[in-house]
Amino acid sequence: MSIYEFHRGSAPLLISVPHAGTEVPPEILQRLAPHARELPDTDWYVHQLYAFARDLGASIIKANFSRYVVDLNRASDSAPLYPSGPNSPVCPTTTFAGEPLYEHGGVPSDAEVSARVEKYWQPYHQRIAEELVRIKAEHGRALLWDAHSIASEIPGLFDGKLPEFNLGTRDDASCPREIAESLLHTVQAGGQFSAVLNGRFKGGYITKGYGNPAAGIYAIQLELSQRAYMSEIPRGPWEPARAQGAARCIEQLLRQYLSFAN
């Protein structure tokens, strides 16, 4: 199994899908607690939701391995995502609900974490970096879109119910505010989905690490509430018809995003 799948497009847009992978090596899987083996924190079906993006000319990178193996949206040294915040483990040890991932004695050692970073994290980020350099060289600007989804309600992680579209630009550090605000207004004007900019989800390591507007590289994270395109409880299968509304809205946003590359 390859670390990631990659499609090179012709447009100045790279879509990253770091958390839709479901592969777990057997030597890790056997140490996971029973509830963790169901991979409840997966960004279910996000790569299928964005299948239309090839027709837009987007480059797409999608991780194949679960975020429980290594979290590609965290710093390789587990540094905090936000100033004065707690460390953000690159190899998590609990679920979003706060339950332990591993059976007793199964938590990876520092040496194992370093090995996972080298094997899974580094190749993914090397590809992102190389592709953004290529895109900028060819087009003058490079646009990065980090694609995620999450359950609408996770009491251990945030209060209440999330809006369906959660756009993040690290409080304007990774993308000019006028661009992000125009995307927010597009979702709100459509009337089908609720939306917020830099709310609970402002963007993770990928948005922070690659967004550099001064250098002509813009980065936006979309954290999509899963109720926008799938059955959450119980988790349902991929249903293309049910996902059409969210996919059409995302396509509209990406076309609009691409207009700012000129």
C-alpha positions as CSV (number, residue, x, y, z in Angstrom):
1,M,0.0,0.0,0.0
2,S,1.4,3.4,-1.0
3,I,1.6,6.1,1.6
4,Y,-0.6,8.4,-0.5
5,E,-2.4,8.7,-3.8
6,F,-1.4,11.7,-6.0
7,H,-2.9,13.2,-9.1
8,R,-1.2,16.1,-10.8
9,G,-3.5,18.6,-12.4
10,S,-3.1,21.6,-14.7
11,A,-4.7,24.3,-12.5
12,P,-3.0,26.4,-9.8
13,L,-4.8,24.4,-7.0
14,L,-3.7,21.5,-4.8
15,I,-6.3,19.7,-2.7
16,S,-4.9,17.9,0.4
17,V,-7.0,15.1,2.0
18,P,-4.9,14.0,5.0
19,H,-7.5,12.2,7.1
20,A,-9.6,10.0,4.9
21,G,-7.2,7.0,5.0
22,T,-8.3,3.8,6.7
23,E,-5.2,1.6,6.4
24,V,-3.5,0.5,9.6
25,P,-0.5,-1.8,9.6
26,P,-1.3,-5.1,11.4
27,E,1.4,-4.5,14.0
28,I,-0.4,-1.3,15.1
29,L,-3.9,-2.5,14.6
30,Q,-3.5,-5.4,17.0
31,R,-2.5,-3.0,19.8
32,L,-5.5,-0.7,19.3
33,A,-8.5,-0.9,21.7
34,P,-11.6,-2.5,20.2
35,H,-13.4,0.8,19.8
36,A,-10.4,2.4,18.1
37,R,-10.2,-0.3,15.5
38,E,-13.4,1.2,14.1
39,L,-11.4,4.3,13.3
40,P,-14.2,6.6,14.5
41,D,-12.3,9.9,13.8
42,T,-11.8,9.3,10.1
43,D,-12.8,12.0,7.7
44,W,-15.2,9.5,6.0
45,Y,-15.5,9.6,2.2
46,V,-13.9,13.1,1.8
47,H,-11.9,11.9,-1.2
48,Q,-15.1,10.7,-2.9
49,L,-16.8,14.0,-2.1
50,Y,-14.0,15.8,-4.0
51,A,-14.0,13.4,-7.0
52,F,-15.2,16.3,-9.2
53,A,-12.0,18.3,-8.6
54,R,-10.0,16.5,-11.3
55,D,-12.3,18.1,-13.8
56,L,-11.4,21.5,-12.4
57,G,-7.7,20.7,-13.1
58,A,-6.8,20.4,-9.5
59,S,-3.9,18.4,-8.2
60,I,-5.0,16.1,-5.4
61,I,-3.1,14.3,-2.7
62,K,-4.9,11.8,-0.4
63,A,-3.4,9.9,2.5
64,N,-4.0,6.1,2.6
65,F,-3.2,5.5,6.2
66,S,-5.3,6.4,9.2
67,R,-4.7,9.4,11.3
68,Y,-4.2,7.0,14.2
69,V,-1.0,5.8,12.5
70,V,0.2,9.4,12.1
71,D,-1.7,12.7,12.0
72,L,-0.5,14.5,8.9
73,N,-2.2,17.8,10.1
74,R,0.1,18.0,13.1
75,A,3.7,19.1,13.4
76,S,6.2,16.3,13.2
77,D,7.5,17.2,16.7
78,S,4.0,17.4,18.1
79,A,4.3,21.2,18.8
80,P,1.2,23.0,19.8
81,L,-1.0,24.2,16.9
82,Y,-1.7,27.5,18.7
83,P,0.4,29.7,21.0
84,S,0.1,28.7,24.6
85,G,-1.9,25.6,23.6
86,P,-1.2,22.0,24.6
87,N,1.0,19.8,22.5
88,S,-0.7,18.2,19.5
89,P,0.6,14.7,19.2
90,V,1.6,13.6,15.7
91,C,0.8,10.1,16.8
92,P,-2.4,10.4,18.9
93,T,-3.1,8.3,21.9
94,T,-6.8,9.1,22.5
95,T,-9.8,9.4,20.3
96,F,-11.7,12.8,19.9
97,A,-14.0,11.5,22.6
98,G,-11.1,11.1,25.0
99,E,-11.0,7.3,25.0
100,P,-7.6,5.6,24.9
101,L,-6.5,4.4,21.4
102,Y,-4.3,1.6,22.7
103,E,-4.7,-1.4,24.9
104,H,-2.5,-1.3,28.1
105,G,1.2,-1.2,27.1
106,G,0.5,-0.4,23.5
107,V,1.3,3.3,23.3
108,P,4.1,3.9,20.8
109,S,7.5,4.8,22.2
110,D,9.4,8.0,21.1
111,A,11.5,5.9,18.8
112,E,8.4,4.4,17.2
113,V,6.8,7.8,16.8
114,S,10.0,9.0,15.0
115,A,9.9,6.0,12.7
116,R,6.3,6.6,11.8
117,V,7.0,10.3,11.1
118,E,9.8,9.3,8.8
119,K,7.8,6.6,7.0
120,Y,4.4,8.2,6.7
121,W,4.6,12.0,7.5
122,Q,7.6,13.1,5.7
123,P,6.7,11.7,2.2
124,Y,3.3,13.3,2.3
125,H,4.6,16.7,3.2
126,Q,7.5,16.5,0.8
127,R,5.0,16.0,-2.0
128,I,2.9,18.9,-0.8
129,A,5.9,21.2,-0.7
130,E,7.2,20.1,-4.1
131,E,3.8,20.5,-5.8
132,L,3.3,24.0,-4.4
133,V,6.7,25.0,-5.7
134,R,5.8,23.6,-9.1
135,I,2.4,25.2,-9.2
136,K,3.8,28.6,-8.2
137,A,6.5,28.4,-10.8
138,E,4.0,27.6,-13.6
139,H,1.2,29.9,-12.5
140,G,2.7,32.7,-10.4
141,R,0.5,31.7,-7.4
142,A,-0.4,28.5,-5.7
143,L,-3.6,27.7,-3.9
144,L,-3.8,25.0,-1.3
145,W,-7.2,23.6,0.0
146,D,-7.0,21.3,3.0
147,A,-10.1,19.1,2.9
148,H,-11.5,17.6,6.1
149,S,-14.7,16.5,7.7
150,I,-15.8,15.7,11.3
151,A,-18.9,14.7,13.2
152,S,-21.2,17.6,13.9
153,E,-21.2,17.0,17.7
154,I,-18.3,15.8,19.8
155,P,-18.8,16.9,23.4
156,G,-15.2,16.1,24.4
157,L,-13.8,18.3,21.6
158,F,-16.2,21.3,21.3
159,D,-19.5,22.6,22.6
160,G,-22.8,22.3,20.7
161,K,-23.2,21.6,17.0
162,L,-20.8,22.8,14.4
163,P,-22.0,24.8,11.3
164,E,-21.8,22.7,8.2
165,F,-19.0,24.7,6.5
166,N,-16.1,25.7,8.8
167,L,-13.5,27.7,6.8
168,G,-10.1,28.3,8.4
169,T,-7.2,30.6,7.5
170,R,-5.3,30.8,10.8
171,D,-7.0,34.2,11.4
172,D,-6.0,35.5,8.0
173,A,-2.4,34.4,8.3
174,S,-2.6,31.8,5.5
175,C,-4.9,33.6,3.0
176,P,-6.1,37.2,2.5
177,R,-9.2,37.9,4.4
178,E,-11.2,39.2,1.4
179,I,-10.8,35.9,-0.3
180,A,-12.0,33.9,2.6
181,E,-14.8,36.2,3.3
182,S,-16.0,36.0,-0.3
183,L,-16.1,32.2,0.1
184,L,-18.0,32.5,3.4
185,H,-20.6,34.8,1.8
186,T,-21.0,32.4,-1.1
187,V,-22.0,29.5,1.3
188,Q,-24.3,31.8,3.3
189,A,-26.0,33.2,0.2
190,G,-26.8,29.7,-1.1
191,G,-29.1,29.2,1.9
192,Q,-28.6,25.4,2.1
193,F,-25.7,25.3,4.6
194,S,-24.6,27.2,7.6
195,A,-21.0,28.5,7.6
196,V,-18.4,30.2,9.7
197,L,-14.9,31.6,9.1
198,N,-12.1,31.0,11.7
199,G,-14.5,29.6,14.3
200,R,-13.7,26.4,16.2
201,F,-11.5,25.2,13.3
202,K,-9.0,27.8,12.1
203,G,-6.8,25.4,10.2
204,G,-4.2,22.9,11.4
205,Y,-0.5,22.4,10.6
206,I,-1.0,22.1,6.9
207,T,-2.7,25.5,6.6
208,K,-0.2,27.0,9.0
209,G,2.8,25.5,7.5
210,Y,2.2,26.2,3.8
211,G,0.1,29.3,3.7
212,N,2.2,32.3,2.8
213,P,0.3,35.0,1.1
214,A,3.3,37.3,0.8
215,A,5.0,34.6,-1.3
216,G,1.9,34.0,-3.4
217,I,0.8,30.8,-1.7
218,Y,-2.7,30.8,-0.2
219,A,-4.0,28.1,2.1
220,I,-7.5,27.4,3.3
221,Q,-8.9,24.6,5.4
222,L,-12.5,23.4,5.1
223,E,-13.7,21.3,8.0
224,L,-17.1,20.0,6.8
225,S,-19.7,18.7,9.3
226,Q,-20.4,15.2,8.2
227,R,-24.2,15.7,8.4
228,A,-23.8,17.9,5.3
229,Y,-23.2,14.8,3.1
230,M,-23.7,11.6,5.0
231,S,-25.5,9.8,7.8
232,E,-23.5,10.4,11.0
233,I,-25.3,8.2,13.6
234,P,-25.2,5.4,12.8
235,R,-22.5,6.0,10.2
236,G,-23.9,5.3,6.8
237,P,-22.3,4.2,3.5
238,W,-21.2,6.5,0.8
239,E,-24.3,7.8,-0.9
240,P,-23.5,10.0,-4.0
241,A,-27.0,11.3,-4.3
242,R,-27.0,12.5,-0.7
243,A,-23.7,14.2,-1.1
244,Q,-24.6,16.1,-4.2
245,G,-25.6,19.3,-2.5
246,A,-22.4,19.6,-0.5
247,A,-20.3,18.6,-3.5
248,R,-21.9,21.3,-5.7
249,C,-21.3,23.9,-3.0
250,I,-17.7,22.9,-2.6
251,E,-17.2,23.0,-6.4
252,Q,-18.6,26.5,-6.5
253,L,-16.1,27.5,-3.7
254,L,-13.2,26.0,-5.5
255,R,-14.1,27.7,-8.8
256,Q,-14.3,31.0,-6.9
257,Y,-11.0,30.3,-5.1
258,L,-9.3,29.6,-8.5
259,S,-10.4,33.0,-9.8
260,F,-8.1,34.6,-7.2
261,A,-5.0,32.9,-8.7
262,N,-4.9,35.4,-11.6
